[in-house]
């Protein structure tokens, strides 16, 4: 790993090429990729990611740049913004953030000042690190409050939230819903109603982090946070939404001052140049989702439900049973009885099955290095054309490896064979 000090420049250059070849072969064609925050980009998106845009600058807004030579950046950025507004029903869209976490930081910078309070789900209950005290919210100097959560029902405890709203009447600025472990829609409508009741002047904003479910929302198969009362939606653009890695902030019915504060938080606050090569690829991915998003989201959710049931039938402790296991692309199970999340995810990886260890609702945050859960996302295997029958095959591989203690290399060979039956990316123009 650490021979960088002795390699010649020629060897380093060759190494860079070799690493990419190996990554493409291994993760690109040999493993069953079940990380809930990843996806594959189509050949069209991949092709458009590499262009002259990747080495240009365009600080500023569409039509108001600080650089010359930006006519095509203006064209593509304007189309991206308008296309996102059209797809998600927003009135304002900003595609400059480079990641979902940066999009969240822009939301916090725009809507709250150091010392203010925000409320979000704790990480074990599905909250993302960026809206916690050790993430972007903490970097902004905000006081982070936990949204009370009922782990048995996987949902926000709205009575507890009402008490929190009452106790923070003077200092609360943002209530963030959505998250990284999101099996079921969040009660955006109820929370928005409560926020309007406690803050009738509109000084607290309901913000929804849609990163994980952005593609499912685009496909019309998950809750629509704007129609349920959220005023700001942030997201990454590369999870269930199969675009290039990046971030986006959308707003609807947000007052002009707050919208402008978010815009300024993005540029010139957090982003100087916004890595322009993403934009044509993002537009292309958005077009794919307009055309194929419903079918893709539909099959993704059907696959997640089937995998959850199949794992459950094999005796896995799949969470969310009382609510039908999942309504999203995710499935999670408790792996405590098989050595915990670290051991289980690493064993699965040795068998060509890539997942991640994850805290489960109700679990202490201090368990994060070796949490009890395994989180699975089926959006990528759905993109290569897998359906319910393959979900049963994947559950069978989990069972053989983790319950029957089959040899990892034997399971790896089966996983490879299954993967290689699906060489093509679906739900795309190319
Ligand atoms: N933490 C990532 C995940 O949910 O996998 C997203 O940033």
Boltz pocket constraint, residues with backbone or C-beta under 6 A from the ligand:
constraints:
  - pocket:
      binder: B
      contacts: [[A, 36], [A, 37], [A, 100], [A, 128], [A, 180], [A, 181]]
      max_distance: 6.0
